[in-house]
Amino acid sequence: MSVPPSSDLRPPLPSPIVPEQPLTALAPMQDVTDLAFMGVIAHYGAPDYFFTEFFRVHAQSKPEKHILRSIDENKTGRPVFAQLIGEDLHHLARSSIELLRHPVAGIDLNMGCPAPKVYKKNVGGGLLRDPAKIDEILGTLRQTVPGLFTVKMRIGFEDTQHFERILDLVNKHDVDLLSLHGRTVKEMYRSEVHYDYIARAVERLKCPVLANGNITSAATAVRVITQTKTAGVMIGRHAIRNPWIFRQCREAFAGRPITPVTLAEVRDYIVRLYEATDHAGLPERDHVNKMKKYLNFVGQSVDGTGAFLHDMRRTETQAQLFAVCDRHLLAEPDKIFADEPYPGVIARPNCETPSANADGCSLETVTG
Ligand SMILES: Cc1cc2nc3c(=O)[nH]c(=O)nc-3n(C[C@H](O)[C@H](O)[C@H](O)COP(=O)(O)O)c2cc1C
């Protein structure tokens, strides 16, 4: 049996953009964190690290071409970790080796996806019920990946009974970085986040931890890092809402005032996102529908009454969509886009639970 690579021989984690500052990462999001979105985010201020949406691993799997593009054509200047979801040891190892031929910063294992169709196959969040299986998987991946091997997980499945045991496995297998979403699988996306568990992980683990879950603003990032003592934060939905958030985090970490964003700048973001997500053969109606999924998050900071969201959701054409943007964003172009979502303005009402058929986390199924 070969010996796992010594941690002395592995590369260090890539340095943050501003040396000595806490780390920031864009959370992996299926159907969101693709090449186009990464480019848009980098335009407004890249995070230190990117993670791909998950590559599915099974007997017949090959790395999905569209996800590979976010690695091979990454022009953000920042490292990208390739995320895998699966449970078969042989095929996880095979897929890691395939992905290591591409310019990845490391291999990341998904142990958090809460979609029933996923966890029923004992992958993603489903693994959190089975520490013995986690032991095997982490052992195999550590053995296979000579460089950085990272894990993203939740604090448990139904409850947190295996939490400490799983953290000890993360230590045992010399994982290089843990991104921890402070909710159980059953808590999905909208319960409060248990930052106290994230703090416990920091105390118990040898590797750095990224705090994940409801990091809504740079001020929240500072507060959570202070409370949990993590090495940094991982931000998902609130980077869709506010792509300036990583730049704002760096300002806050440096103790500088946060540069506010105006509604006119938000319109610029929407135009950029529209152009970046366009591709040959995409019907206008589908493109507008795709944009609405991002704008559900953006709308949480435009006005406190949800008027932008209301009007935006009723558009069907590009012209209608941008007419709504002009009406709501250019009437008072210098008005400030709120740092935090307005209370009660919800990205997608009535849609907390993914349908039984959803085979992942997509914007179709996840609320703000
Ligand atoms: C649309 C969407 C897709 C997601 N896809 C993935 C994924 O592919 N892999 C993963 O580990 N987590 C995925 N997640 C979970 C996020 O990475 C993150 O853990 C979660 O959204 C909580 O962070 P936030 O409050 O900053 O959004 C997804 C979340 C959303 C909203």
PDBQT file of the ligand as one rigid body, heavy atoms in Angstrom, charges set to zero:
ROOT
HETATM    1  C1  LIG A 401     -28.115  27.479  -6.629  1.00  0.00    +0.000 C 
HETATM    2  C2  LIG A 401     -27.192  26.772  -5.678  1.00  0.00    +0.000 A 
HETATM    3  C3  LIG A 401     -26.415  25.712  -6.131  1.00  0.00    +0.000 A 
HETATM    4  C4  LIG A 401     -25.534  25.061  -5.256  1.00  0.00    +0.000 A 
HETATM    5  N1  LIG A 401     -24.708  24.080  -5.747  1.00  0.00    +0.000 NA
HETATM    6  C5  LIG A 401     -23.739  23.562  -4.939  1.00  0.00    +0.000 A 
HETATM    7  C6  LIG A 401     -22.728  22.682  -5.447  1.00  0.00    +0.000 A 
HETATM    8  O1  LIG A 401     -22.663  22.358  -6.644  1.00  0.00    +0.000 OA
HETATM    9  N2  LIG A 401     -21.799  22.196  -4.554  1.00  0.00    +0.000 N 
HETATM   10  C7  LIG A 401     -21.821  22.544  -3.228  1.00  0.00    +0.000 A 
HETATM   11  O2  LIG A 401     -20.952  22.104  -2.456  1.00  0.00    +0.000 OA
HETATM   12  N3  LIG A 401     -22.753  23.384  -2.735  1.00  0.00    +0.000 NA
HETATM   13  C8  LIG A 401     -23.675  23.923  -3.552  1.00  0.00    +0.000 A 
HETATM   14  N4  LIG A 401     -24.562  24.836  -3.049  1.00  0.00    +0.000 N 
HETATM   15  C9  LIG A 401     -24.436  25.290  -1.643  1.00  0.00    +0.000 C 
HETATM   16  C10 LIG A 401     -23.560  26.538  -1.548  1.00  0.00    +0.000 C 
HETATM   17  O3  LIG A 401     -22.229  26.255  -1.960  1.00  0.00    +0.000 OA
HETATM   18  C11 LIG A 401     -23.528  27.098  -0.107  1.00  0.00    +0.000 C 
HETATM   19  O4  LIG A 401     -23.029  26.107   0.753  1.00  0.00    +0.000 OA
HETATM   20  C12 LIG A 401     -24.915  27.514   0.381  1.00  0.00    +0.000 C 
HETATM   21  O5  LIG A 401     -25.604  28.261  -0.603  1.00  0.00    +0.000 OA
HETATM   22  C13 LIG A 401     -24.820  28.358   1.663  1.00  0.00    +0.000 C 
HETATM   23  O6  LIG A 401     -24.037  29.503   1.454  1.00  0.00    +0.000 OA
HETATM   24  P1  LIG A 401     -24.689  30.962   1.171  1.00  0.00    +0.000 P 
HETATM   25  O7  LIG A 401     -25.631  31.264   2.320  1.00  0.00    +0.000 OA
HETATM   26  O8  LIG A 401     -23.499  31.886   1.121  1.00  0.00    +0.000 OA
HETATM   27  O9  LIG A 401     -25.426  30.878  -0.139  1.00  0.00    +0.000 OA
HETATM   28  C14 LIG A 401     -25.454  25.467  -3.894  1.00  0.00    +0.000 A 
HETATM   29  C15 LIG A 401     -26.265  26.524  -3.454  1.00  0.00    +0.000 A 
HETATM   30  C16 LIG A 401     -27.102  27.180  -4.317  1.00  0.00    +0.000 A 
HETATM   31  C17 LIG A 401     -27.897  28.353  -3.810  1.00  0.00    +0.000 C 
ENDROOT
TORSDOF 0
